[in-house]
């Protein structure tokens, strides 16, 4: 890998380990085994490098979400949620970075725009993945699933012992669906 790729991988590690607001240019340089000048040469600024790292991490996160279940059968949704909750517990740094970057979008139009595109792909992908027969309602179904993922993720990051299990999420979805 060259310096550009090394910087990007170092920035991703720093986002997971330190978070967005606590990552310095020196942290990235140390993690990537490069030099400060490389950040300016390849990305312009530390913030633009972190933006690129977060956009890529968000894309990777969306791919992970699509890789979890659901398959066919009655327990497909349960398998999906078991996989999502395992991801919250196994990769908390990635999910914390994802949550932290949402706050940063309030102050950065470029970041907001790029992450909004990633979010839209996630909604579309979730709709197709989890509700392939939904037709015109597929995007709406994906939006509901995405919102639920973000909410359950926040609960698991804040209080994993009292956060809902996969079974509770699915039972709740089915209860809501029967009242609709």
MARBASE-852329 format. One record per residue (C-alpha): x, y, z. Coordinates in steps of 0.05 Angstrom, whole numbers, plus 5000, padded with zeros to 4 digits. Each point is the difference from the previous one (the first is absolute). Layout:
<sites>
XYZ;...
</sites>
This chain:
<sites>
500050005000;502150724988;499650585047;493050194977;497249315017;504149965064;497250675023;492949774986;500949355038;503350385058;494350505001;494949435003;503749695059;500250675036;492650124989;498449325031;504950065057;499750755016;493850274966;499350584952;501050595048;505949695037;504049804939;505950454984;504350034938;505849735041;495649405021;498749844927;507350074982;502049545056;494749484982;501850024926;507650045008;500250604952;501550745011;496050635011;501550264930;496749394969;493250215028;500350674965;502849714936;494849444993;493850295034;501050745011;498149995074;499149525057;492550124998;499649814927;503949375015;495449835057;494050154955;502649504948;501449495054;493050085030;496649964931;503849354986;498449735070;492650174990;500149634934;503449405033;494950035056;494349994949;503249404966;500449655068;492750145012;498349694933;504349395014;496149835063;494349514985;494449994985;499449414952;493349654993;495349725051;496050235060;506150155042;503550424947;498650665036;502349705066;506649784968;500950704971;499150325069;504449495034;505550194951;498950745010;500249965075;506349564996;503150554957;498250545052;503549585053;505949774959;501650664965;497950555048;505550474976;497349994930;492950135023;502350555049;503850344943;493849954957;495850325055;505150555014;500650194927;492650134997;501050585049;505750274957;495450034940;496350575034;506150444988;502749744934;496050044936;504849574960;500049465053;492450025005;499249944925;504749414993;497249625059;492950144977;501749644935;502749415039;493750015044;495549994939;503649394972;499249665068;492550145000;499249734930;504349405014;496449835065;493350054965;502249534946;503649535048;494749955053;493550114962;501449794928;492549934984;498150695025;499950324930;498750745005;500449975076;507149714999;503550665013;495050175056;501249315031;507650114994;499250685034;496349695059;505249455006;505750514997;496750435054;499149395043;507249784991;502550695021;495550005062;501649305022;507450144987;499750625045;496649595055;505449464996;505650525003;497050355060;497649405040;501349324968;497349615060;493150324995;499750114925;494949584962;501849314976;498949774929;493949635022;497150625033;501350424938;496649504954;494249905049;499150755003;500150074924;494749464994;495750335053;500450674965;498549684933;493749675026;497450685025;501350354934;
</sites>
